[in-house]
Amino acid sequence: MQARIIIGITVIVGLVAYLSFLGFEEGKAYYLTCDEVAERQSELGESRIKLAGNVVQGSIARDGDILKFVLEYEGHSFPVRYVGMDPVPDTFKDGVEAVVDGQFSPDGTFTGQTIQAKCASKYEAEYGPDEEHPDEVQMDQPTA
Amino acid sequence: MLLADIGNFALIVAFVLAFFTIAASLLGARRLDPRLMAVGERGVYGVTLAVGVAMFAVWGLILSDDFANAYVAGHSNADMPLHYKIGSLWAGQEGSLLLWTFTLVAFSAAAVYTQRKKHNRLLPYAITVMMGTTAFFLFLNNFRTNPFDNLVGITQSGGEVAWAPQDGKGLNPLLQHWAMVIHPPILYIGYIGFIIPFAFCIAALWTRQLGSSWVSTVRRFTLISWIFLATGILLGGKWAYMELGWGGYWAWDPVENASLMPWLTGTAFLHSVIVQEKRGMLKVWNVSLISLTYLLGILGTFLTRSGVVSSVHSFAQSNIGWDFGIFLILSTLCTAGMIIWRLPYLRSESRLDSMISRESGFLFNNLLLLAAALSVLFGTVFPIFSEMITGRNVSVGQAYFNKIEIPIGMVLLFLTGAGPLLAYRKTSTSSLRKNFTMPIALSLVSAPLYFVAGQTVFGKAPGMWAMISLVLCTFVTLTIVQEFHKGTRARIRHHSENYLTAMVNLTRRNNRRYGGYVVHFGIVLLFLGFTGQAFTKETRGVLGIGEEMRVGRYELRVDEMTERENPNYWSGTLSVAVSQNGRELFRMNPEKRFYFASEQPSTEVSIARQLREDLYLVYAGANEDQTKAVIQAYVNPLVAWVWIGGLVMIFGTAICLLPALKSSSRAADDDAARSTVEVG
């Protein structure tokens, strides 16, 4: 009995581990910010990565069916073309943190299949001076 | 201001009282002093009252539009409807964690109340665990994320002054939806409810009372937490489906996974304790499973709130990341230590006699659910560790999760049907033949039918996994029908009732067993809904007025593009005529909005729901010269069954929670329940 149980458990664990390995290889993508990509651009080639950065103000443009914009992080930026089927998320706009899943083309643009933009569940409250408080400069409470 | 002071004071009182309660309970237990223990029990009520006062104080500040308070200013605004104002209590970090604490102490009070007259030796130690956790969260509430902090203005000259804006920032439009309002409280009840079985488990380990008494004490709390967690998870999916506009309801996002993991181990625990009650086996499994469930719940809160895993959901709150991490590590070490220390008292009272037995079915159930939970955990936290170790952040894609969890899900689905048909100790061959023949035969026969149905109804033959899923769904349904039929027939033999009455009474008299079958049927419907994803169709089109596009069996024509504006938002709406074979069926109105205050666009998806499929339209925006509309259209087959399945699960759990009836005719019921299987 003991032996059979142990064999059964080993089989299950082995299968799950095997499937994990397969799924992992198939689905994995390095998550790299723009500056990290800049460091290793040559070794990346055309492999699939998730490029992360902030959307540069005013860079969002539509070219026919394709959405173009520029992602920037720590001084390094890359032009991106989004060709995926899904509609662009509502949170996607100037200045937000975005992650694009795709690969670089030989001409240096990044072609993305999926976009994620940070869910703005919180956004800093910025208050400028008003009639009651002409003295006050805008402040943001460090809200979590 | 007064309200804020009262609230702040209440939080401090609660914090101090929590420690006092721990001291009284522990001391009372050691000295077997009933008065001290009673003080400890009352202390729990006191903490609950204090936290309640604090929570109502925050509500008071919100409802009175007190924008001097930082939290109110950041999450509410004067014109917001009442139900969203109430919901804004948990829209942000500080309020959300206060709700967490309140749920925790409310459950603790409920546990104390239900146990108060039972001279339960475990209670003082359980109180210690519950109040210990409470103390940690109150520490966060008081000193890290205090909802009573006021806004501070900085003058030109650099000084600080109290300040209140004219109006608050309001709730993010994405959260202004009924599902999002109730999703956090329901999820919290699910997560946090499990602390009661966990607390009694630790108490049992401490006092070495490791029979099945601790298990039966907490049975109802376990069931309630389980169904609330399931509902919370499904609500999150429903919201994502209706609000986010990508046509799906589950993306294996870290925050989604965070809620799923404790549910998986919680499900395993729920089933595994049955074996402990019946045969005194799987004790180590049970203490480990409930501990894992509790710890995964804390981990889930940590992942969601600390920003340590990049996710579209994660709200970067790095100021409490370390606190949570330390608490989690300490809790894990203490729990593991307790289990290892008491291992000698957790020996099985019986042995496994056969692989074809109810016990072995439960054992495999545990293994598979644990494997699922651990694989999801690995995939979710891998990016953190890969970054720490190799400096590179590697995220596993959806392919990883689907590749592992779909096969595991299929085997679990099979067990759902097969398990209840197995006998304890060993199932005889004749019993196997009697019980399995019809379900297996008929479900195999159904396979070619599904092949054809897929083609004709959804335009595509089912792939391998879809086929397996459909056949197994059929198999499980047949086993459930068979069980109800056998039980009803047995009951009719002894009572002169008609079929329906007999079935209802059968369920009433054996509510744990048959309620469990209803829950299982709900799971079948869930899987049916999941299988629909194999037949999804998606198209994108750019349409001007009068132009048409095709998706699945439907023709879509844009008849009108209108715009309107109100103080809250601008909106553009499409009027789309949906036809099939030239005959108009109905109209749909997908909308795009832009909220002024938050400068946030939002998509109001239009969904035409049918049992067979959902037609799902997204108005993605206008084209460059604003003359045509970009439409994303999806046909999502069988999605409705996911939500229906959830409702059936709730109904089944309600049956399980009914108070047990004393059966007057033991013989009839023994007949109906040949081998007692009760859920919970």
Boltz contact constraints between the chains, C-beta under 6 A:
constraints:
  - contact:
      token1: [A, 1]
      token2: [B, 352]
      max_distance: 6.0
  - contact:
      token1: [A, 4]
      token2: [B, 355]
      max_distance: 6.0
  - contact:
      token1: [A, 12]
      token2: [B, 367]
      max_distance: 6.0
  - contact:
      token1: [A, 16]
      token2: [B, 371]
      max_distance: 6.0
  - contact:
      token1: [A, 19]
      token2: [B, 403]
      max_distance: 6.0
  - contact:
      token1: [A, 19]
      token2: [B, 404]
      max_distance: 6.0
  - contact:
      token1: [A, 20]
      token2: [B, 375]
      max_distance: 6.0
  - contact:
      token1: [A, 20]
      token2: [B, 404]
      max_distance: 6.0
  - contact:
      token1: [A, 22]
      token2: [B, 403]
      max_distance: 6.0
  - contact:
      token1: [A, 23]
      token2: [B, 399]
      max_distance: 6.0
  - contact:
      token1: [A, 23]
      token2: [B, 400]
      max_distance: 6.0
  - contact:
      token1: [A, 23]
      token2: [B, 403]
      max_distance: 6.0
  - contact:
      token1: [A, 23]
      token2: [B, 404]
      max_distance: 6.0
  - contact:
      token1: [A, 24]
      token2: [B, 396]
      max_distance: 6.0
  - contact:
      token1: [A, 24]
      token2: [B, 400]
      max_distance: 6.0
  - contact:
      token1: [A, 26]
      token2: [B, 399]
      max_distance: 6.0
  - contact:
      token1: [A, 27]
      token2: [B, 396]
      max_distance: 6.0
  - contact:
      token1: [A, 27]
      token2: [B, 397]
      max_distance: 6.0
  - contact:
      token1: [A, 27]
      token2: [B, 399]
      max_distance: 6.0
  - contact:
      token1: [A, 27]
      token2: [B, 400]
      max_distance: 6.0
  - contact:
      token1: [A, 28]
      token2: [B, 394]
      max_distance: 6.0
  - contact:
      token1: [A, 28]
      token2: [B, 396]
      max_distance: 6.0
  - contact:
      token1: [A, 29]
      token2: [B, 395]
      max_distance: 6.0
  - contact:
      token1: [A, 30]
      token2: [B, 392]
      max_distance: 6.0
  - contact:
      token1: [A, 30]
      token2: [B, 394]
      max_distance: 6.0
  - contact:
      token1: [A, 31]
      token2: [B, 393]
      max_distance: 6.0
  - contact:
      token1: [A, 31]
      token2: [B, 395]
      max_distance: 6.0
  - contact:
      token1: [A, 62]
      token2: [B, 624]
      max_distance: 6.0
  - contact:
      token1: [A, 86]
      token2: [B, 246]
      max_distance: 6.0
  - contact:
      token1: [A, 87]
      token2: [B, 245]
      max_distance: 6.0
  - contact:
      token1: [A, 87]
      token2: [B, 618]
      max_distance: 6.0
  - contact:
      token1: [A, 87]
      token2: [B, 620]
      max_distance: 6.0
  - contact:
      token1: [A, 87]
      token2: [B, 632]
      max_distance: 6.0
  - contact:
      token1: [A, 90]
      token2: [B, 601]
      max_distance: 6.0
  - contact:
      token1: [A, 90]
      token2: [B, 602]
      max_distance: 6.0
  - contact:
      token1: [A, 90]
      token2: [B, 603]
      max_distance: 6.0
  - contact:
      token1: [A, 116]
      token2: [B, 312]
      max_distance: 6.0
  - contact:
      token1: [A, 119]
      token2: [B, 312]
      max_distance: 6.0
  - contact:
      token1: [A, 119]
      token2: [B, 313]
      max_distance: 6.0
  - contact:
      token1: [A, 121]
      token2: [B, 315]
      max_distance: 6.0
  - contact:
      token1: [A, 122]
      token2: [B, 92]
      max_distance: 6.0
  - contact:
      token1: [A, 122]
      token2: [B, 315]
      max_distance: 6.0
  - contact:
      token1: [A, 125]
      token2: [B, 73]
      max_distance: 6.0
  - contact:
      token1: [A, 125]
      token2: [B, 74]
      max_distance: 6.0
  - contact:
      token1: [A, 125]
      token2: [B, 169]
      max_distance: 6.0
  - contact:
      token1: [A, 127]
      token2: [B, 165]
      max_distance: 6.0
  - contact:
      token1: [A, 135]
      token2: [B, 155]
      max_distance: 6.0
  - contact:
      token1: [A, 135]
      token2: [B, 156]
      max_distance: 6.0
  - contact:
      token1: [A, 136]
      token2: [B, 153]
      max_distance: 6.0
  - contact:
      token1: [A, 137]
      token2: [B, 154]
      max_distance: 6.0
  - contact:
      token1: [A, 137]
      token2: [B, 156]
      max_distance: 6.0
  - contact:
      token1: [A, 139]
      token2: [B, 153]
      max_distance: 6.0
  - contact:
      token1: [A, 139]
      token2: [B, 154]
      max_distance: 6.0
  - contact:
      token1: [A, 141]
      token2: [B, 70]
      max_distance: 6.0
  - contact:
      token1: [A, 141]
      token2: [B, 151]
      max_distance: 6.0
  - contact:
      token1: [A, 143]
      token2: [B, 74]
      max_distance: 6.0
  - contact:
      token1: [A, 144]
      token2: [B, 93]
      max_distance: 6.0
  - contact:
      token1: [A, 144]
      token2: [B, 145]
      max_distance: 6.0
  - contact:
      token1: [A, 144]
      token2: [B, 317]
      max_distance: 6.0
